[in-house]
């Protein structure tokens, strides 16, 4: 019982640290807030083909590691490596980085904004996506219910399979 309580306390502490890092990654007290989009806004834009927050279509950019991306991606997303090979190709898009929770994508969004790109962070990232029950796919485009969560501290809805490696 004590071992389990220690795990729960350690997990809660890790969650607090992750949230603090996400906040700091978005600028904290020292920078203008990073604009965000929710899973509902992104899903609605994908379903309707409409554009949100302006007149540009959205381009989801997965900034997670290759290992995480190999498990699943949000449909229609490209990897950070794909984006960075030819960023000028996507000049007419609003770039929407995402990761697991939003820390890495918040930092990347800040870099894009500082470079003059039109970018907005995906609030809650892939964990918000699966919490909303939205679909995932493999890098080859096959539907999947597997999602890499980066740590066992985080959990996914029952309809999904958690992967941590």
C-alpha positions as a Markdown table, in Angstrom:
| # | Residue | x | y | z |
|---|---|---|---|---|
| 1 | Unk | 0.0 | 0.0 | 0.0 |
| 2 | Unk | 2.8 | 2.4 | 0.9 |
| 3 | Unk | 4.6 | 1.7 | -2.4 |
| 4 | Unk | 1.4 | 2.5 | -4.3 |
| 5 | Unk | 0.9 | 5.8 | -2.5 |
| 6 | Unk | 4.5 | 6.7 | -3.3 |
| 7 | Unk | 3.8 | 6.0 | -7.0 |
| 8 | Unk | 0.6 | 8.1 | -6.9 |
| 9 | Unk | 2.5 | 11.0 | -5.2 |
| 10 | Unk | 5.4 | 10.7 | -7.6 |
| 11 | Unk | 2.9 | 10.6 | -10.6 |
| 12 | Unk | 1.1 | 13.7 | -9.3 |
| 13 | Unk | 4.4 | 15.5 | -8.8 |
| 14 | Unk | 5.4 | 14.6 | -12.4 |
| 15 | Unk | 2.1 | 15.9 | -13.7 |
| 16 | Unk | 2.6 | 19.2 | -11.8 |
| 17 | Unk | 6.1 | 19.5 | -13.3 |
| 18 | Unk | 4.8 | 18.7 | -16.8 |
| 19 | Unk | 2.1 | 21.4 | -16.5 |
| 20 | Unk | 4.6 | 23.9 | -15.2 |
| 21 | Unk | 6.9 | 23.2 | -18.1 |
| 22 | Unk | 4.1 | 23.5 | -20.6 |
| 23 | Unk | 3.2 | 26.9 | -19.1 |
| 24 | Unk | 6.8 | 28.0 | -19.1 |
| 25 | Unk | 7.2 | 26.7 | -22.7 |
| 26 | Unk | 4.3 | 28.9 | -23.7 |
| 27 | Unk | 6.2 | 31.9 | -22.4 |
| 28 | Unk | 5.2 | 32.1 | -18.8 |
| 29 | Unk | 5.4 | 35.6 | -17.4 |
| 30 | Unk | 8.0 | 36.7 | -19.9 |
| 31 | Unk | 6.4 | 36.6 | -23.3 |
| 32 | Unk | 3.2 | 37.2 | -25.1 |
| 33 | Unk | 0.9 | 34.3 | -24.7 |
| 34 | Unk | 1.0 | 31.7 | -27.4 |
| 35 | Unk | -2.3 | 31.5 | -29.3 |
| 36 | Unk | -3.9 | 28.1 | -29.1 |
| 37 | Unk | -6.6 | 25.9 | -30.7 |
| 38 | Unk | -8.6 | 23.2 | -29.0 |
| 39 | Unk | -9.2 | 19.7 | -30.2 |
| 40 | Unk | -12.8 | 20.6 | -30.9 |
| 41 | Unk | -11.7 | 23.6 | -33.1 |
| 42 | Unk | -9.2 | 21.5 | -35.0 |
| 43 | Unk | -11.6 | 18.6 | -35.5 |
| 44 | Unk | -14.4 | 20.9 | -36.7 |
| 45 | Unk | -12.0 | 22.6 | -39.2 |
| 46 | Unk | -10.9 | 19.2 | -40.5 |
| 47 | Unk | -14.5 | 17.9 | -40.8 |
| 48 | Unk | -15.9 | 21.0 | -42.5 |
| 49 | Unk | -12.9 | 22.0 | -44.5 |
| 50 | Unk | -13.4 | 25.5 | -43.0 |
| 51 | Unk | -10.6 | 27.7 | -41.9 |
| 52 | Unk | -10.3 | 28.9 | -38.3 |
| 53 | Unk | -8.7 | 32.1 | -36.9 |
| 54 | Unk | -8.3 | 33.7 | -40.2 |
| 55 | Unk | -8.3 | 32.7 | -43.8 |
| 56 | Unk | -5.6 | 30.1 | -43.9 |
| 57 | Unk | -6.0 | 26.3 | -43.8 |
| 58 | Unk | -4.5 | 24.5 | -40.8 |
| 59 | Unk | -1.5 | 22.2 | -41.0 |
| 60 | Unk | -0.9 | 20.0 | -38.1 |
| 61 | Unk | 2.9 | 19.4 | -37.4 |
| 62 | Unk | 3.8 | 16.6 | -35.0 |
| 63 | Unk | 6.9 | 17.6 | -33.1 |
| 64 | Unk | 7.2 | 14.4 | -31.1 |
| 65 | Unk | 10.1 | 11.9 | -31.5 |
| 66 | Unk | 10.2 | 9.4 | -34.3 |
| 67 | Unk | 9.5 | 6.6 | -31.8 |
| 68 | Unk | 6.3 | 8.4 | -30.7 |
| 69 | Unk | 5.2 | 9.2 | -34.3 |
| 70 | Unk | 5.7 | 5.6 | -35.3 |
| 71 | Unk | 2.9 | 4.6 | -33.0 |
| 72 | Unk | 0.3 | 7.1 | -34.3 |
| 73 | Unk | -0.4 | 10.5 | -35.5 |
| 74 | Unk | -3.4 | 12.8 | -35.9 |
| 75 | Unk | -4.9 | 12.3 | -39.4 |
| 76 | Unk | -3.6 | 14.8 | -41.9 |
| 77 | Unk | -0.5 | 15.7 | -39.8 |
| 78 | Unk | 3.0 | 15.8 | -41.0 |
| 79 | Unk | 6.2 | 15.4 | -38.9 |
| 80 | Unk | 8.4 | 18.3 | -37.9 |
| 81 | Unk | 11.1 | 16.9 | -40.1 |
| 82 | Unk | 8.8 | 16.9 | -43.1 |
| 83 | Unk | 7.8 | 20.5 | -42.4 |
| 84 | Unk | 11.4 | 21.7 | -41.9 |
| 85 | Unk | 12.6 | 20.1 | -45.2 |
| 86 | Unk | 10.5 | 22.7 | -47.1 |
| 87 | Unk | 8.8 | 25.3 | -44.8 |
| 88 | Unk | 8.3 | 27.7 | -47.7 |
| 89 | Unk | 5.9 | 25.0 | -49.2 |
| 90 | Unk | 3.6 | 25.7 | -46.3 |
| 91 | Unk | 3.7 | 29.5 | -46.3 |
| 92 | Unk | -0.1 | 29.7 | -46.9 |
| 93 | Unk | -1.0 | 27.5 | -43.9 |
| 94 | Unk | -1.5 | 28.3 | -40.3 |
| 95 | Unk | 1.0 | 25.9 | -38.6 |
| 96 | Unk | -0.4 | 23.9 | -35.6 |
| 97 | Unk | 2.3 | 22.1 | -33.8 |
| 98 | Unk | 1.4 | 19.3 | -31.3 |
| 99 | Unk | 3.2 | 16.9 | -29.1 |
| 100 | Unk | 1.9 | 14.8 | -26.1 |
| 101 | Unk | 0.7 | 17.5 | -23.7 |
| 102 | Unk | 1.7 | 20.8 | -25.3 |
| 103 | Unk | 5.2 | 21.7 | -23.8 |
| 104 | Unk | 7.3 | 20.7 | -26.8 |
| 105 | Unk | 4.8 | 22.1 | -29.3 |
| 106 | Unk | 4.5 | 25.3 | -27.3 |
| 107 | Unk | 8.2 | 25.8 | -27.5 |
| 108 | Unk | 8.2 | 25.0 | -31.2 |
| 109 | Unk | 5.2 | 27.4 | -31.8 |
| 110 | Unk | 7.1 | 30.2 | -30.0 |
| 111 | Unk | 10.1 | 29.5 | -32.4 |
| 112 | Unk | 7.8 | 29.7 | -35.4 |
| 113 | Unk | 6.2 | 32.9 | -34.2 |
| 114 | Unk | 9.5 | 34.5 | -33.5 |
| 115 | Unk | 10.6 | 33.6 | -37.0 |
| 116 | Unk | 7.5 | 35.4 | -38.4 |
| 117 | Unk | 5.5 | 32.2 | -39.2 |
| 118 | Unk | 1.7 | 32.0 | -38.7 |
| 119 | Unk | 1.5 | 29.4 | -35.9 |
| 120 | Unk | -0.8 | 28.4 | -33.1 |
| 121 | Unk | -0.3 | 25.7 | -30.5 |
| 122 | Unk | -2.6 | 22.8 | -30.1 |
| 123 | Unk | -3.8 | 23.1 | -26.6 |
| 124 | Unk | -3.5 | 19.7 | -24.8 |
| 125 | Unk | -2.0 | 18.2 | -27.9 |
| 126 | Unk | -2.5 | 14.5 | -28.7 |
| 127 | Unk | -3.8 | 13.8 | -25.1 |
| 128 | Unk | -6.6 | 16.3 | -25.7 |
| 129 | Unk | -7.3 | 14.6 | -29.0 |
| 130 | Unk | -7.8 | 11.2 | -27.5 |
| 131 | Unk | -9.7 | 12.6 | -24.6 |
| 132 | Unk | -12.2 | 13.9 | -27.2 |
| 133 | Unk | -12.4 | 10.4 | -28.7 |
| 134 | Unk | -11.0 | 11.5 | -32.0 |
| 135 | Unk | -9.3 | 9.2 | -34.6 |
| 136 | Unk | -5.6 | 8.4 | -35.0 |
| 137 | Unk | -3.7 | 6.8 | -37.8 |
| 138 | Unk | -0.3 | 5.2 | -38.3 |
| 139 | Unk | 2.3 | 7.1 | -40.4 |
| 140 | Unk | 1.2 | 5.0 | -43.4 |
| 141 | Unk | -2.5 | 6.2 | -42.9 |
| 142 | Unk | -4.0 | 3.1 | -41.4 |
| 143 | Unk | -6.5 | 3.7 | -38.6 |
| 144 | Unk | -5.3 | 2.8 | -35.1 |
| 145 | Unk | -6.3 | 3.2 | -31.5 |
| 146 | Unk | -2.7 | 3.1 | -30.2 |
| 147 | Unk | -1.2 | 6.3 | -28.7 |
| 148 | Unk | 2.2 | 7.0 | -27.3 |
| 149 | Unk | 1.8 | 8.8 | -23.9 |
| 150 | Unk | 5.5 | 9.5 | -23.2 |
| 151 | Unk | 5.0 | 8.3 | -19.6 |
| 152 | Unk | 2.9 | 5.8 | -17.7 |
| 153 | Unk | 1.8 | 8.6 | -15.4 |
| 154 | Unk | -0.6 | 9.7 | -18.1 |
| 155 | Unk | -3.6 | 7.5 | -19.1 |
| 156 | Unk | -5.8 | 7.3 | -22.1 |
| 157 | Unk | -9.5 | 6.6 | -22.4 |
| 158 | Unk | -10.5 | 2.9 | -22.6 |
| 159 | Unk | -11.1 | 3.0 | -26.3 |
| 160 | Unk | -7.3 | 3.6 | -26.9 |
| 161 | Unk | -4.2 | 1.5 | -26.2 |
| 162 | Unk | -1.4 | 3.3 | -24.3 |
| 163 | Unk | 2.1 | 2.8 | -25.6 |
| 164 | Unk | 5.2 | 3.8 | -23.6 |
| 165 | Unk | 8.6 | 2.6 | -24.8 |
